[in-house]
Amino acid sequence: MFRNRQSPPHLRRFGRHRVTEATKTRVLGAAPEGTTDLESASRAVREMFTAIAPRYDLLNHLLSANVDKLWWRRTAKAFSRILSQPDAQVLDLCCGTGDMAFALRREASRAHITGADFSHAMLELASAKTAGKPMQWIEADALHLPFPDRSFDLITSAFGFRNLADYDAGLREIRRILRPGGECGILECSEPEGRMRKFYDLYFQHILPKVGNLISGVKGAYSYLPASVARFPAAPELLERMRAAGFREASWTPYTFGIAGLFRGKY
């Protein structure tokens, strides 16, 4: 089921890590080249993902050497307790073509799975992949979600939260629609440390953008990817932001040498 709703306008645990007001001002959210405010940033991200939608799945699997599938499965299994509950309400935010949502569906027994994204083109592809599975797709802005307070038992986001124009507003909105006792899981790219960093920088900064831009046919789209990861808050900072938004037991678990990781928080 694909519902088109117009968006409104406009475990490794880290110790305490102080986020200064200067830091918050410096990194508010995603900021593609040429954007000047939240509205233009959101519009640029939407247009970018709409443009790359036809080759999005192919490039995800190719550029990650299919490790992305492992990350989705591992994230879904991390929330097996909630997914096994009768009639659990689950939202995959910034769902793209639905791969994280489908991983949740495979892990769930009787949960209700909803995917939300602000790219109509991405949701059309997700809907086409549904193949009779009990899924629901909604076109919506992650910063202005069309759901009542306390609607979901679990909210996930896989490689999409990084693209929000305001990270703190996104966390507050997730917190708003979570039920008491609910959890959130944000699976995101990160910059590894140690020996892996040199290889990572070579691949992510030079090889990936060239291959991605060539295959997608969209100039600049895959140059934005490493820039957005570099801009995204490091794990200790995002954990502090989660706590400030009202999440308990905030934690981060690295995946594959820290190339990606799962942020978790409870209401």
DRENSEZA-162286 format. One record per residue: residue number from 0; residue in one letter; x, y, z of N, C-alpha, C in turn. Coordinates in nm, 4 decimals. Layout:
<pts>
num	residu	n_x	n_y	n_z	ca_x	ca_y	ca_z	c_x	c_y	c_z
NUM	a	X	Y	Z	X	Y	Z	X	Y	Z
...
</pts>
This chain:
<pts>
num	residu	n_x	n_y	n_z	ca_x	ca_y	ca_z	c_x	c_y	c_z
0	m	0.0850	-0.1192	0.0000	0.0000	0.0000	0.0000	0.0878	0.1232	0.0000
1	f	0.0605	0.2153	-0.0883	0.1421	0.3364	-0.1011	0.0513	0.4569	-0.0846
2	r	0.0683	0.5278	0.0222	-0.0125	0.6468	0.0487	0.0728	0.7698	0.0287
3	n	0.0222	0.8631	-0.0476	0.0947	0.9863	-0.0774	0.0396	1.0982	0.0093
4	r	0.1142	1.1383	0.1077	0.0736	1.2497	0.1929	0.1656	1.3668	0.1687
5	q	0.1094	1.4795	0.1422	0.1908	1.5988	0.1196	0.2552	1.6428	0.2499
6	s	0.3835	1.6599	0.2489	0.4533	1.7053	0.3697	0.4210	1.8508	0.3969
7	p	0.4146	1.8939	0.5240	0.3947	2.0348	0.5535	0.5108	2.1161	0.5011
8	p	0.4885	2.2450	0.4725	0.5991	2.3270	0.4240	0.7026	2.3453	0.5347
9	h	0.7667	2.4583	0.4742	0.8698	2.5137	0.5587	0.9842	2.4074	0.5814
10	l	2.8073	-0.3294	2.1886	2.7328	-0.2119	2.2299	2.8508	-0.1559	2.2596
11	r	2.8820	-0.0417	2.1911	2.9893	0.0169	2.2685	2.9333	0.1473	2.3187
12	r	2.9440	0.1676	2.4493	2.8844	0.2852	2.5068	2.9932	0.3902	2.5315
13	f	2.9658	0.5126	2.4935	3.0623	0.6194	2.5160	3.0300	0.6908	2.6466
14	g	3.1311	0.7485	2.7059	3.1089	0.8316	2.8229	3.0486	0.9650	2.7829
15	r	3.0261	1.0486	2.8794	2.9674	1.1801	2.8529	3.0598	1.2592	2.7625
16	h	2.9984	1.3258	2.6646	3.0762	1.4039	2.5693	3.0033	1.5359	2.5514
17	r	3.0614	1.6419	2.5960	2.9928	1.7705	2.5970	2.9856	1.8283	2.4560
18	v	2.8629	1.8644	2.4135	2.8418	1.9278	2.2842	2.8178	2.0759	2.3085
19	t	2.9054	2.1593	2.2623	2.8932	2.3027	2.2864	2.7917	2.3641	2.1929
20	e	2.7458	2.4836	2.2277	2.6523	2.5556	2.1414	2.7184	2.5854	2.0069
21	a	2.8482	2.6096	2.0080	2.9191	2.6374	1.8822	2.9133	2.5169	1.7896
22	t	2.9289	2.3974	1.8475	2.9222	2.2760	1.7667	2.7845	2.2584	1.7068
23	k	2.6807	2.2809	1.7879	2.5446	2.2658	1.7386	2.5160	2.3623	1.6252
24	t	2.5670	2.4843	1.6374	2.5458	2.5832	1.5333	2.6208	2.5448	1.4070
25	r	2.7390	2.4912	1.4224	2.8223	2.4585	1.3073	2.7638	2.3416	1.2269
26	v	2.7127	2.2409	1.2942	2.6580	2.1252	1.2243	2.5122	2.1067	1.2651
27	l	2.4248	2.1727	1.1929	2.2820	2.1630	1.2190	2.2229	2.0413	1.1505
28	g	2.2681	2.0169	1.0271	2.2154	1.9044	0.9501	2.2833	1.8991	0.8150
29	a	2.2247	1.8216	0.7251	2.2802	1.8087	0.5899	2.2804	1.9435	0.5197
30	a	2.3843	1.9661	0.4397	2.3962	2.0932	0.3677	2.4649	2.0702	0.2345
31	p	2.3899	2.0191	0.1331	2.4508	1.9997	0.0010	2.5085	2.1294	-0.0530
32	e	2.6094	2.1173	-0.1354	2.6764	2.2341	-0.1911	2.5761	2.3268	-0.2578
33	g	2.5872	2.4568	-0.2268	2.5007	2.5560	-0.2875	2.3760	2.5892	-0.2077
34	t	2.3489	2.5151	-0.0993	2.2308	2.5435	-0.0192	2.2637	2.6471	0.0881
35	t	2.1623	2.7221	0.1273	2.1853	2.8314	0.2210	2.0984	2.8257	0.3463
36	d	1.9946	2.7421	0.3463	1.9062	2.7335	0.4620	1.8418	2.5950	0.4663
37	l	1.7574	2.5709	0.5681	1.6965	2.4397	0.5847	1.6095	2.4015	0.4661
38	e	1.5344	2.4966	0.4166	1.4435	2.4663	0.3061	1.5189	2.4283	0.1796
39	s	1.6241	2.5035	0.1468	1.6992	2.4725	0.0252	1.7775	2.3433	0.0414
40	a	1.8249	2.3138	0.1632	1.8956	2.1882	0.1871	1.8023	2.0689	0.1688
41	s	1.6821	2.0782	0.2267	1.5841	1.9701	0.2123	1.5463	1.9491	0.0667
42	r	1.5261	2.0581	-0.0043	1.4875	2.0489	-0.1454	1.5989	1.9844	-0.2278
43	a	1.7237	2.0236	-0.2016	1.8371	1.9681	-0.2766	1.8523	1.8185	-0.2518
44	v	1.8347	1.7759	-0.1271	1.8462	1.6336	-0.0951	1.7348	1.5551	-0.1627
45	r	1.6124	1.6071	-0.1586	1.5003	1.5385	-0.2225	1.5241	1.5233	-0.3730
46	e	1.5677	1.6308	-0.4362	1.5912	1.6267	-0.5806	1.7042	1.5303	-0.6159
47	m	1.8060	1.5270	-0.5316	1.9202	1.4386	-0.5555	1.8780	1.2919	-0.5504
48	f	1.8037	1.2540	-0.4467	1.7643	1.1154	-0.4327	1.6589	1.0749	-0.5354
49	t	1.5772	1.1685	-0.5761	1.4833	1.1398	-0.6835	1.5584	1.1116	-0.8135
50	a	1.6660	1.1866	-0.8372	1.7437	1.1698	-0.9602	1.8177	1.0363	-0.9643
51	i	1.8673	0.9901	-0.8499	1.9463	0.8666	-0.8496	1.8614	0.7429	-0.8225
52	a	1.7328	0.7597	-0.8014	1.6453	0.6475	-0.7660	1.6570	0.5278	-0.8601
53	p	1.6601	0.5461	-0.9934	1.6637	0.4294	-1.0833	1.7829	0.3363	-1.0621
54	r	1.8966	0.3884	-1.0191	2.0166	0.3056	-0.9990	2.0545	0.2937	-0.8513
55	y	1.9656	0.3364	-0.7647	1.9973	0.3451	-0.6224	2.0319	0.2086	-0.5624
56	d	1.9467	0.1079	-0.5837	1.9715	-0.0242	-0.5266	2.0993	-0.0855	-0.5822
57	l	2.1159	-0.0770	-0.7124	2.2352	-0.1322	-0.7764	2.3615	-0.0731	-0.7161
58	l	2.3647	0.0582	-0.7030	2.4845	0.1237	-0.6521	2.5068	0.0959	-0.5033
59	n	2.4005	0.0891	-0.4261	2.4157	0.0553	-0.2844	2.4878	-0.0779	-0.2679
60	h	2.4415	-0.1785	-0.3411	2.4989	-0.3119	-0.3274	2.6395	-0.3177	-0.3871
61	l	2.6575	-0.2531	-0.5010	2.7876	-0.2545	-0.5666	2.8934	-0.1824	-0.4850
62	l	2.8619	-0.0629	-0.4410	2.9613	0.0200	-0.3729	2.9922	-0.0287	-0.2313
63	s	2.9008	-0.1051	-0.1724	2.9270	-0.1602	-0.0390	2.9714	-0.3060	-0.0458
64	a	2.9860	-0.3609	-0.1675	3.0200	-0.5026	-0.1863	2.9188	-0.5927	-0.1148
65	n	2.7933	-0.5497	-0.1157	2.6803	-0.6225	-0.0561	2.6842	-0.6303	0.0961
66	v	2.7778	-0.5609	0.1589	2.7828	-0.5612	0.3059	2.6619	-0.4883	0.3640
67	d	2.6013	-0.3981	0.2855	2.4838	-0.3256	0.3341	2.3720	-0.4215	0.3734
68	k	2.3588	-0.5332	0.3010	2.2545	-0.6305	0.3337	2.2781	-0.6904	0.4719
69	l	2.4046	-0.7153	0.5051	2.4395	-0.7671	0.6378	2.4038	-0.6658	0.7447
70	w	2.4313	-0.5396	0.7193	2.4004	-0.4340	0.8161	2.2506	-0.4246	0.8418
71	w	2.1698	-0.4328	0.7377	2.0239	-0.4267	0.7562	1.9754	-0.5444	0.8390
72	r	2.0243	-0.6656	0.8055	1.9811	-0.7844	0.8803	2.0231	-0.7755	1.0265
73	r	2.1460	-0.7302	1.0504	2.1952	-0.7207	1.1881	2.1139	-0.6187	1.2677
74	t	2.0780	-0.5084	1.2047	1.9969	-0.4061	1.2708	1.8585	-0.4603	1.3038
75	a	1.7970	-0.5291	1.2085	1.6642	-0.5862	1.2330	1.6678	-0.6846	1.3489
76	k	1.7707	-0.7700	1.3537	1.7811	-0.8689	1.4609	1.8030	-0.8025	1.5967
77	a	1.8643	-0.6846	1.5955	1.8873	-0.6138	1.7219	1.7563	-0.5743	1.7894
78	f	1.6492	-0.5679	1.7098	1.5194	-0.5278	1.7648	1.4180	-0.6425	1.7587
79	s	1.4677	-0.7657	1.7642	1.3800	-0.8821	1.7525	1.2760	-0.8875	1.8642
80	r	1.3106	-0.8364	1.9810	1.2146	-0.8394	2.0927	1.0893	-0.7608	2.0582
81	i	1.1080	-0.6402	2.0068	0.9918	-0.5591	1.9700	0.9215	-0.6164	1.8481
82	l	0.9976	-0.6594	1.7498	0.9387	-0.7096	1.6263	0.8567	-0.8359	1.6474
83	s	0.8859	-0.9104	1.7532	0.8114	-1.0330	1.7807	0.6823	-1.0087	1.8574
84	q	0.6615	-0.8858	1.9014	0.5410	-0.8553	1.9783	0.4185	-0.8479	1.8874
85	p	0.3064	-0.9008	1.9330	0.1840	-0.8944	1.8524	0.1429	-0.7500	1.8245
86	d	0.1171	-0.7211	1.6991	0.0660	-0.5899	1.6583	0.1606	-0.4733	1.6893
87	a	0.2903	-0.4985	1.6969	0.3858	-0.3886	1.7169	0.3786	-0.2948	1.5967
88	q	0.3846	-0.1676	1.6243	0.3819	-0.0657	1.5194	0.5253	-0.0194	1.4948
89	v	0.5714	-0.0356	1.3694	0.7111	-0.0080	1.3358	0.7179	0.0881	1.2187
90	l	0.8038	0.1881	1.2294	0.8243	0.2860	1.1216	0.9700	0.2840	1.0794
91	d	0.9928	0.2686	0.9487	1.1272	0.2871	0.8939	1.1301	0.4235	0.8276
92	l	1.2080	0.5128	0.8827	1.2112	0.6526	0.8411	1.3194	0.6750	0.7359
93	c	1.2902	0.7627	0.6399	1.3830	0.7843	0.5280	1.4114	0.6495	0.4625
94	c	1.3046	0.5772	0.4303	1.3145	0.4361	0.3931	1.3719	0.4121	0.2546
95	g	1.3790	0.5142	0.1688	1.4304	0.4938	0.0346	1.3504	0.3898	-0.0405
96	t	1.4179	0.2914	-0.0972	1.3487	0.1862	-0.1723	1.3070	0.0697	-0.0839
97	g	1.3201	0.0847	0.0480	1.2593	-0.0094	0.1411	1.3437	-0.1231	0.1933
98	d	1.4739	-0.1254	0.1673	1.5535	-0.2416	0.2076	1.5556	-0.2647	0.3586
99	m	1.5666	-0.1587	0.4373	1.5633	-0.1752	0.5817	1.4252	-0.2226	0.6268
100	a	1.3217	-0.1673	0.5674	1.1852	-0.2070	0.6024	1.1609	-0.3539	0.5710
101	f	1.2141	-0.4014	0.4580	1.1987	-0.5427	0.4230	1.2774	-0.6323	0.5182
102	a	1.3937	-0.5857	0.5645	1.4698	-0.6615	0.6641	1.3910	-0.6721	0.7944
103	l	1.3240	-0.5655	0.8325	1.2380	-0.5678	0.9511	1.1216	-0.6644	0.9305
104	r	1.0651	-0.6629	0.8111	0.9528	-0.7514	0.7801	0.9938	-0.8976	0.7936
105	r	1.1132	-0.9319	0.7477	1.1597	-1.0703	0.7569	1.1813	-1.1139	0.9012
106	e	1.2157	-1.0201	0.9881	1.2408	-1.0513	1.1284	1.1115	-1.0513	1.2104
107	a	1.0110	-0.9821	1.1606	0.8870	-0.9639	1.2348	0.7914	-1.0797	1.2116
108	s	0.7041	-1.1019	1.3084	0.6008	-1.2038	1.2918	0.4667	-1.1374	1.2621
109	r	0.4217	-1.0552	1.3574	0.2912	-0.9912	1.3370	0.2984	-0.8393	1.3479
110	a	0.4160	-0.7846	1.3335	0.4296	-0.6384	1.3432	0.3748	-0.5694	1.2187
111	h	0.3320	-0.4471	1.2351	0.2866	-0.3630	1.1248	0.4042	-0.2749	1.0829
112	i	0.4481	-0.2879	0.9595	0.5656	-0.2149	0.9116	0.5228	-0.1036	0.8169
113	t	0.5677	0.0182	0.8456	0.5417	0.1334	0.7601	0.6746	0.1953	0.7200
114	g	0.6876	0.2301	0.5927	0.8052	0.3015	0.5452	0.7663	0.4432	0.5057
115	a	0.8487	0.5404	0.5414	0.8202	0.6794	0.5079	0.9423	0.7441	0.4445
116	d	0.9202	0.8202	0.3393	1.0281	0.8908	0.2713	0.9680	1.0112	0.1996
117	f	1.0505	1.1140	0.1753	0.9945	1.2310	0.1056	1.0223	1.2294	-0.0440
118	s	1.0832	1.1213	-0.0939	1.1067	1.1073	-0.2380	1.0014	1.0147	-0.2978
119	h	0.9142	1.0704	-0.3798	0.8090	0.9912	-0.4430	0.8695	0.8807	-0.5289
120	a	0.9764	0.9109	-0.6002	1.0391	0.8123	-0.6884	1.0921	0.6933	-0.6098
121	m	1.1521	0.7181	-0.4939	1.2024	0.6090	-0.4106	1.0871	0.5207	-0.3623
122	l	0.9771	0.5826	-0.3218	0.8638	0.5067	-0.2707	0.7964	0.4241	-0.3798
123	e	0.7964	0.4732	-0.5009	0.7419	0.3944	-0.6108	0.8218	0.2652	-0.6288
124	l	0.9530	0.2752	-0.6168	1.0382	0.1563	-0.6274	1.0158	0.0620	-0.5093
125	a	1.0009	0.1187	-0.3889	0.9735	0.0361	-0.2709	0.8415	-0.0386	-0.2876
126	s	0.7406	0.0314	-0.3347	0.6092	-0.0291	-0.3539	0.6151	-0.1417	-0.4566
127	a	0.6935	-0.1217	-0.5628	0.7058	-0.2238	-0.6673	0.7734	-0.3501	-0.6156
128	k	0.8562	-0.3370	-0.5105	0.9276	-0.4510	-0.4534	0.8466	-0.5233	-0.3458
129	t	0.7303	-0.4702	-0.3113	0.6545	-0.5238	-0.1983	0.6064	-0.6663	-0.2223
130	a	0.5614	-0.6961	-0.3433	0.5220	-0.8331	-0.3840	0.4274	-0.8998	-0.2851
131	g	0.3210	-0.8299	-0.2500	0.2195	-0.8902	-0.1649	0.2485	-0.8887	-0.0169
132	k	0.3656	-0.8408	0.0229	0.3972	-0.8352	0.1660	0.3112	-0.7276	0.2323
133	p	0.2709	-0.7484	0.3571	0.1874	-0.6492	0.4272	0.2701	-0.5282	0.4708
134	m	0.2904	-0.4373	0.3781	0.3715	-0.3177	0.4037	0.2899	-0.1945	0.3666
135	q	0.3260	-0.0827	0.4256	0.2615	0.0440	0.3940	0.3683	0.1488	0.3683
136	w	0.3505	0.2280	0.2640	0.4479	0.3306	0.2273	0.3805	0.4665	0.2299
137	i	0.4441	0.5628	0.2936	0.3867	0.6966	0.3081	0.4899	0.8011	0.2675
138	e	0.4489	0.8936	0.1840	0.5351	1.0043	0.1435	0.5248	1.1139	0.2481
139	a	0.6345	1.1423	0.3144	0.6318	1.2369	0.4260	0.7710	1.2907	0.4547
140	d	0.7751	1.4103	0.5086	0.8979	1.4769	0.5500	0.9333	1.4310	0.6914
141	a	1.0544	1.3820	0.7109	1.0963	1.3289	0.8409	1.0953	1.4340	0.9511
142	l	1.0992	1.5612	0.9151	1.0975	1.6666	1.0167	0.9556	1.7116	1.0505
143	h	0.8574	1.6680	0.9722	0.7174	1.7057	0.9943	0.6304	1.5845	0.9622
144	l	0.6380	1.4833	1.0448	0.5708	1.3573	1.0154	0.4205	1.3636	1.0432
145	p	0.3404	1.3014	0.9569	0.1940	1.3085	0.9694	0.1369	1.2017	1.0620
146	f	0.2040	1.1773	1.1753	0.1587	1.0759	1.2688	0.1309	1.1399	1.4044
147	p	0.0299	1.0912	1.4766	0.0026	1.1424	1.6113	0.1161	1.1080	1.7069
148	d	0.1210	1.1769	1.8180	0.2166	1.1450	1.9233	0.1994	0.9986	1.9651
149	r	0.3102	0.9369	2.0008	0.3105	0.8022	2.0577	0.2430	0.7003	1.9648
150	s	0.2865	0.6977	1.8413	0.2265	0.6079	1.7413	0.3015	0.4767	1.7232
151	f	0.4333	0.4730	1.7537	0.5150	0.3577	1.7153	0.5928	0.2981	1.8319
152	d	0.6110	0.1666	1.8242	0.6920	0.0955	1.9233	0.8389	0.0943	1.8845
153	l	0.8667	0.1047	1.7544	1.0042	0.1034	1.7050	1.0143	0.1944	1.5838
154	i	1.1177	0.2771	1.5808	1.1453	0.3606	1.4639	1.2902	0.3376	1.4242
155	t	1.3116	0.3020	1.2987	1.4466	0.2839	1.2472	1.4723	0.3830	1.1341
156	s	1.5985	0.4016	1.1050	1.6386	0.4803	0.9881	1.7746	0.4286	0.9446
157	a	1.7852	0.3869	0.8192	1.9106	0.3299	0.7698	1.9690	0.4176	0.6607
158	f	2.0779	0.4844	0.6924	2.1525	0.5675	0.5982	2.0672	0.6810	0.5400
159	g	1.9700	0.7254	0.6177	1.8866	0.8363	0.5740	1.8862	0.9525	0.6713
160	f	1.9039	0.9224	0.7993	1.9014	1.0281	0.9006	2.0083	1.1331	0.8732
161	r	2.1212	1.0885	0.8214	2.2327	1.1793	0.7907	2.1929	1.2896	0.6925
162	n	2.0878	1.2663	0.6141	2.0470	1.3612	0.5117	1.9434	1.4618	0.5592
163	l	1.9054	1.4556	0.6865	1.8098	1.5532	0.7391	1.8751	1.6906	0.7500
164	a	1.7974	1.7918	0.7229	1.8499	1.9283	0.7285	1.8697	1.9769	0.8716
165	d	1.8109	1.9069	0.9696	1.8255	1.9447	1.1098	1.8236	1.8163	1.1931
166	y	1.9402	1.7730	1.2398	1.9495	1.6471	1.3135	1.8714	1.6511	1.4451
167	d	1.8816	1.7592	1.5183	1.8136	1.7680	1.6473	1.6619	1.7683	1.6299
168	a	1.6125	1.8394	1.5293	1.4688	1.8392	1.5021	1.4225	1.6995	1.4628
169	g	1.5060	1.6277	1.3866	1.4722	1.4912	1.3493	1.4624	1.4004	1.4704
170	l	1.5550	1.4137	1.5645	1.5505	1.3337	1.6866	1.4273	1.3664	1.7698
171	r	1.3932	1.4929	1.7789	1.2734	1.5322	1.8542	1.1471	1.4753	1.7909
172	e	1.1422	1.4741	1.6594	1.0245	1.4212	1.5905	1.0141	1.2696	1.6104
173	i	1.1267	1.2001	1.6070	1.1253	1.0570	1.6360	1.0758	1.0331	1.7787
174	r	1.1277	1.1101	1.8701	1.0874	1.0981	2.0105	0.9387	1.1264	2.0272
175	r	0.8872	1.2213	1.9543	0.7452	1.2585	1.9655	0.6527	1.1430	1.9301
176	i	0.6862	1.0681	1.8253	0.5933	0.9653	1.7781	0.6241	0.8265	1.8335
177	l	0.7252	0.8165	1.9220	0.7517	0.6902	1.9904	0.6586	0.6731	2.1098
178	r	0.6181	0.5501	2.1332	0.5395	0.5186	2.2521	0.6326	0.4994	2.3718
179	p	0.5829	0.5216	2.4928	0.6645	0.4925	2.6107	0.7114	0.3465	2.6079
180	g	0.8395	0.3270	2.6316	0.8977	0.1939	2.6231	0.9467	0.1589	2.4840
181	g	0.9195	0.2470	2.3869	0.9626	0.2230	2.2498	1.1105	0.2516	2.2307
182	e	1.1627	0.2097	2.1156	1.3048	0.2282	2.0855	1.3239	0.2869	1.9466
183	c	1.4384	0.3490	1.9286	1.4767	0.3939	1.7952	1.6133	0.3349	1.7606
184	g	1.6346	0.3131	1.6323	1.7624	0.2623	1.5846	1.8037	0.3362	1.4595
185	i	1.9160	0.4051	1.4652	1.9659	0.4824	1.3513	2.0936	0.4156	1.3013
186	l	2.0851	0.3539	1.1844	2.1997	0.2904	1.1219	2.2632	0.3913	1.0271
187	e	2.3892	0.4239	1.0508	2.4535	0.5279	0.9705	2.5983	0.4942	0.9396
188	c	2.6459	0.5554	0.8313	2.7882	0.5479	0.7974	2.8689	0.6256	0.9004
189	s	2.9936	0.5884	0.9152	3.0835	0.6628	1.0029	3.2251	0.6514	0.9482
190	e	3.3129	0.7307	1.0025	3.4524	0.7308	0.9579	3.5355	0.6462	1.0529
191	p	3.5920	0.5358	1.0057	3.6674	0.4463	1.0941	3.7993	0.5086	1.1390
192	e	3.8558	0.4476	1.2406	3.9843	0.4941	1.2918	4.0896	0.3852	1.2702
193	g	4.2121	0.4170	1.3015	4.3197	0.3195	1.2921	4.3606	0.2897	1.1487
194	r	4.4077	0.1658	1.1257	4.4621	0.1277	0.9956	4.3586	0.1336	0.8842
195	m	4.2331	0.1102	0.9191	4.1283	0.1104	0.8182	4.1059	0.2489	0.7589
196	r	4.1454	0.3534	0.8305	4.1134	0.4894	0.7876	4.1772	0.5263	0.6528
197	k	4.2996	0.4839	0.6321	4.3693	0.5195	0.5078	4.2996	0.4595	0.3864
198	f	4.2667	0.3308	0.3956	4.1951	0.2650	0.2862	4.0581	0.3275	0.2671
199	y	3.9908	0.3526	0.3782	3.8568	0.4130	0.3744	3.8593	0.5470	0.3017
200	d	3.9555	0.6322	0.3363	3.9638	0.7640	0.2732	3.9889	0.7527	0.1234
201	l	4.0764	0.6612	0.0845	4.1045	0.6424	-0.0575	3.9788	0.6010	-0.1328
202	y	3.9100	0.5021	-0.0790	3.7906	0.4502	-0.1466	3.6758	0.5506	-0.1433
203	f	3.6478	0.6028	-0.0237	3.5285	0.6859	-0.0051	3.5424	0.8238	-0.0683
204	q	3.6638	0.8776	-0.0669	3.6837	1.0118	-0.1186	3.7112	1.0150	-0.2687
205	h	3.7641	0.9062	-0.3244	3.8085	0.9099	-0.4640	3.7406	0.8066	-0.5543
206	i	3.7401	0.6821	-0.5119	3.6861	0.5773	-0.5988	3.5333	0.5790	-0.6018
207	l	3.4714	0.5786	-0.4845	3.3249	0.5728	-0.4772	3.2561	0.6863	-0.5527
208	p	3.2977	0.8124	-0.5370	3.2295	0.9191	-0.6108	3.2370	0.9026	-0.7623
209	k	3.3537	0.8593	-0.8116	3.3692	0.8451	-0.9570	3.2789	0.7345	-1.0104
210	v	3.2789	0.6195	-0.9424	3.1956	0.5080	-0.9870	3.0476	0.5432	-0.9733
211	g	3.0112	0.5997	-0.8607	2.8712	0.6349	-0.8369	2.8181	0.7369	-0.9351
212	n	2.8942	0.8418	-0.9600	2.8505	0.9448	-1.0534	2.8401	0.8900	-1.1953
213	l	2.9342	0.8004	-1.2308	2.9337	0.7432	-1.3656	2.8116	0.6546	-1.3880
214	i	2.7857	0.5626	-1.2946	2.6757	0.4679	-1.3131	2.5399	0.5345	-1.2948
215	s	2.5292	0.6244	-1.1995	2.4001	0.6906	-1.1767	2.3678	0.7901	-1.2875
216	g	2.4728	0.8444	-1.3503	2.4507	0.9463	-1.4518	2.4136	1.0809	-1.3937
217	v	2.4270	1.0956	-1.2632	2.3911	1.2200	-1.1950	2.5177	1.2814	-1.1380
218	k	2.5622	1.3877	-1.1969	2.6870	1.4518	-1.1555	2.6748	1.5082	-1.0143
219	g	2.7689	1.4723	-0.9304	2.7767	1.5292	-0.7966	2.7042	1.4521	-0.6888
220	a	2.6109	1.3638	-0.7273	2.5317	1.2943	-0.6264	2.6181	1.2100	-0.5341
221	y	2.7142	1.1376	-0.5894	2.7967	1.0500	-0.5071	2.9231	1.1191	-0.4561
222	s	2.9396	1.2445	-0.4915	3.0404	1.3272	-0.4242	2.9813	1.3813	-0.2946
223	y	2.8496	1.3985	-0.2939	2.7797	1.4430	-0.1732	2.7909	1.3398	-0.0616
224	l	2.7928	1.2108	-0.0963	2.7937	1.1053	0.0044	2.9099	1.1162	0.1025
225	p	3.0364	1.1166	0.0576	3.1450	1.1286	0.1556	3.1422	1.2613	0.2306
226	a	3.0970	1.3660	0.1636	3.0888	1.4966	0.2311	2.9853	1.4920	0.3435
227	s	2.8743	1.4237	0.3196	2.7700	1.4155	0.4215	2.8140	1.3308	0.5402
228	v	2.8938	1.2263	0.5145	2.9440	1.1437	0.6240	3.0450	1.2224	0.7076
229	a	3.1316	1.2982	0.6401	3.2296	1.3795	0.7119	3.1607	1.4863	0.7974
230	r	3.0484	1.5361	0.7505	2.9756	1.6411	0.8224	2.8949	1.5851	0.9395
231	f	2.8552	1.4590	0.9296	2.7686	1.3995	1.0313	2.8398	1.3920	1.1656
232	p	2.7701	1.4187	1.2754	2.8351	1.4152	1.4069	2.8991	1.2806	1.4371
233	a	3.0154	1.2836	1.5010	3.0784	1.1602	1.5471	2.9902	1.0967	1.6536
234	a	3.0120	0.9675	1.6775	2.9242	0.8927	1.7675	2.9038	0.9581	1.9041
235	p	3.0094	1.0025	1.9736	2.9857	1.0624	2.1055	2.8940	1.1843	2.0990
236	e	2.9087	1.2648	1.9946	2.8249	1.3842	1.9831	2.6802	1.3492	1.9538
237	l	2.6573	1.2553	1.8627	2.5188	1.2205	1.8321	2.4516	1.1549	1.9523
238	l	2.5267	1.0770	2.0286	2.4702	1.0183	2.1502	2.4271	1.1271	2.2483
239	e	2.5060	1.2313	2.2587	2.4683	1.3421	2.3474	2.3444	1.4138	2.2947
240	r	2.3361	1.4284	2.1662	2.2168	1.4893	2.1064	2.0931	1.4028	2.1310
241	m	2.1100	1.2724	2.1246	1.9982	1.1830	2.1534	1.9522	1.1984	2.2982
242	r	2.0467	1.2052	2.3885	2.0101	1.2244	2.5294	1.9377	1.3578	2.5487
243	a	1.9863	1.4611	2.4819	1.9233	1.5927	2.4933	1.7808	1.5910	2.4385
244	a	1.7554	1.5033	2.3410	1.6211	1.4926	2.2828	1.5279	1.4069	2.3671
245	g	1.5815	1.3460	2.4727	1.4977	1.2698	2.5645	1.5112	1.1191	2.5573
246	f	1.6145	1.0684	2.4890	1.6338	0.9241	2.4788	1.7176	0.8726	2.5950
247	r	1.6782	0.7567	2.6479	1.7524	0.6907	2.7545	1.8427	0.5823	2.6951
248	e	1.9421	0.5436	2.7698	2.0296	0.4316	2.7332	2.0832	0.4446	2.5902
249	a	2.1224	0.5647	2.5553	2.1765	0.5874	2.4209	2.3094	0.5136	2.4053
250	s	2.3235	0.4410	2.2950	2.4460	0.3633	2.2731	2.4753	0.3552	2.1240
251	w	2.6001	0.3195	2.0942	2.6427	0.3034	1.9545	2.7208	0.1738	1.9415
252	t	2.6837	0.0924	1.8439	2.7536	-0.0325	1.8158	2.8160	-0.0248	1.6776
253	p	2.9485	-0.0311	1.6651	3.0122	-0.0219	1.5328	2.9933	-0.1494	1.4527
254	y	2.9782	-0.1342	1.3227	2.9702	-0.2456	1.2289	3.0892	-0.2380	1.1328
255	t	3.1470	-0.3513	1.1007	3.2514	-0.3622	0.9987	3.3621	-0.2582	1.0173
256	f	3.4357	-0.2713	1.1249	3.5503	-0.1842	1.1549	3.5105	-0.0378	1.1741
257	g	3.3831	-0.0124	1.2033	3.3400	0.1250	1.2256	3.3019	0.1998	1.1000
258	i	3.2919	0.1310	0.9868	3.2483	0.1963	0.8631	3.1020	0.2367	0.8747
259	a	3.0266	0.1610	0.9519	2.8879	0.1933	0.9819	2.8644	0.1609	1.1289
260	g	2.7514	0.1991	1.1801	2.7209	0.1689	1.3194	2.5759	0.1963	1.3497
261	l	2.5285	0.1321	1.4581	2.3892	0.1444	1.4996	2.3784	0.2265	1.6282
262	f	2.3075	0.3377	1.6184	2.2733	0.4183	1.7343	2.1381	0.3697	1.7869
263	r	2.1313	0.3489	1.9192	2.0062	0.3039	1.9801	1.9680	0.3961	2.0952
264	g	1.8391	0.4126	2.1140	1.7890	0.4902	2.2249	1.6501	0.4448	2.2635
265	k	1.6144	0.4621	2.3897	1.4824	0.4211	2.4405	1.4055	0.5437	2.4886
266	y	1.2750	0.5326	2.4769	1.1870	0.6370	2.5311	1.1625	0.6005	2.6757
</pts>
